[in-house]
Amino acid sequence: MAHGILATTELIADIKSSVHSGKDEGDLNFPYPITLTTFHLVYATIATRLMRRFTPLLDGLDNVDITWQRWYQNVSILLSFIAR
């Protein structure tokens, strides 16, 4: 039960941060988008560490066998979709 609550809270915070960031930058002329992004990344890092330590949701994280080439291929595909 607590696993789902923690994962759902992180997902909702990520979505709210993304929507809020876009709204502030576009409509309200928000002067500090870097600050908002930094707060979001700090929260996401803390939530991920808590999930790794206290839930079984990220148990397989230590067993991932990935090379730098494989990582680069996966990340470059995602970045090609994000960068317009």
Backbone hydrogen bonds, N-H to C=O, Kabsch-Sander energy under -0.5 kcal/mol:
donor,donor_aa,acceptor,acceptor_aa,energy
5,I,1,M,-1.8
6,L,2,A,-2.4
7,A,3,H,-2.4
8,T,4,G,-2.6
9,T,5,I,-2.5
10,E,6,L,-2.1
11,L,7,A,-2.3
12,I,8,T,-2.7
13,A,9,T,-2.4
14,D,10,E,-2.3
15,I,11,L,-2.3
16,K,12,I,-2.8
17,S,13,A,-2.4
18,S,14,D,-2.2
19,V,15,I,-2.7
20,H,16,K,-2.9
21,S,17,S,-2.5
22,G,18,S,-2.0
23,K,19,V,-2.3
24,D,20,H,-2.8
25,E,21,S,-2.3
26,G,22,G,-1.9
27,D,23,K,-2.7
28,L,23,K,-1.1
30,F,24,D,-2.6
36,L,32,Y,-1.6
37,T,33,P,-2.2
38,T,34,I,-2.5
39,F,35,T,-2.5
40,H,36,L,-2.0
41,L,37,T,-2.6
42,V,38,T,-2.4
43,Y,39,F,-2.4
44,A,40,H,-2.7
45,T,41,L,-2.2
46,I,42,V,-2.4
47,A,43,Y,-2.9
48,T,44,A,-2.3
49,R,45,T,-2.3
50,L,46,I,-2.4
51,M,47,A,-2.5
52,R,48,T,-2.4
53,R,49,R,-2.1
54,F,50,L,-2.8
55,T,51,M,-1.5
58,L,55,T,-0.5
59,D,56,P,-1.2
61,L,58,L,-1.3
62,D,59,D,-0.7
63,N,60,G,-1.0
64,V,61,L,-0.9
66,I,64,V,-0.8
71,W,67,T,-2.4
72,Y,68,W,-2.7
73,Q,69,Q,-2.2
74,N,70,R,-2.1
75,V,71,W,-2.7
76,S,72,Y,-2.8
77,I,73,Q,-1.3
78,L,74,N,-1.5
79,L,75,V,-2.8
80,S,76,S,-1.8
81,F,77,I,-1.1
81,F,78,L,-0.5
82,I,78,L,-1.8
83,A,79,L,-3.0
84,R,82,I,-0.5
